[in-house]
Amino acid sequence: NAGVMQNPRHLVRRRGQEARLRCSPMKGHSHVYWYRQLPEEGLKFMVYLQKENIIDESGMPKERFSAEFPKEGPSILRIQQVVRGDSAAYFCASSPIGTAPNQPQHFGDGTRLSIL
Amino acid sequence: TQLLEQSPQFLSIQEGENLTVYCNSSSVFSSLQWYRQEPGEGPVLLVTVVTGGEVKKLKRLTFQFGDARKDSSLHITAAQPGDTGLYLCAGASGANNLFFGTGTRLTVIP
């Protein structure tokens, strides 16, 4: 299966711990997007990355959240000192090029983060 | 912030009925995409519309992009239980991300 792979699928953390979410894009895709989804809501854009570069992080909270997409390996979304409000589903999407009128983004199945 | 509002938010219908879901915004988008999301899974792309007034058909689903490229509709004919899911519209404006709508949760009762 050459789809977007996210792991873990479920992650439980206690308040104050760190959460690391991983995303491997589809083969041949070099653009990665992270979104957050609260229950019964649409997806909210967080960050757009290319290999080794953050292109747009306008949707990222100013503190505790960071993202990277290294030359080798998956993209990582890191949340430090988690709080209950961070509980959500986090989705990663990839595309071969940046957003274009008819260029779709392919989504993974998400990581469901629960904060105790 | 570009907002996409979908209506209705929830819809429950009997198998065989027709329905229409709306996606409205005050902003102009270069393209609009429709996704369906099943519980526990990521959104799956159904269609992309690019040209104002464009109509695309996917089996029993008909998608229309408004002339001004600010709104879209999804019409399902003879709904089936397999159509149950969360339907999301998403607009692209040339920026580096998609703006997702608030979603319509459809339940088709056998």
Interface residues (C-beta under 8 A of the other chain):
Chain A: V4 Y33 Y35 E40 E41 G42 L43 K44 F45 Y48 I55 D56 S58 G59 F91 A93 G98 T99 A100 P101 N102 P104 Q105 H106 F107 G108 D109 G110
Chain B: L4 Q6 S30 S31 Q33 Y35 G40 E41 G42 P43 V44 L45 T48 V50 L88 A90 A92 G94 A95 N96 N97 L98 F99 F100 G101 T102 G103 R105
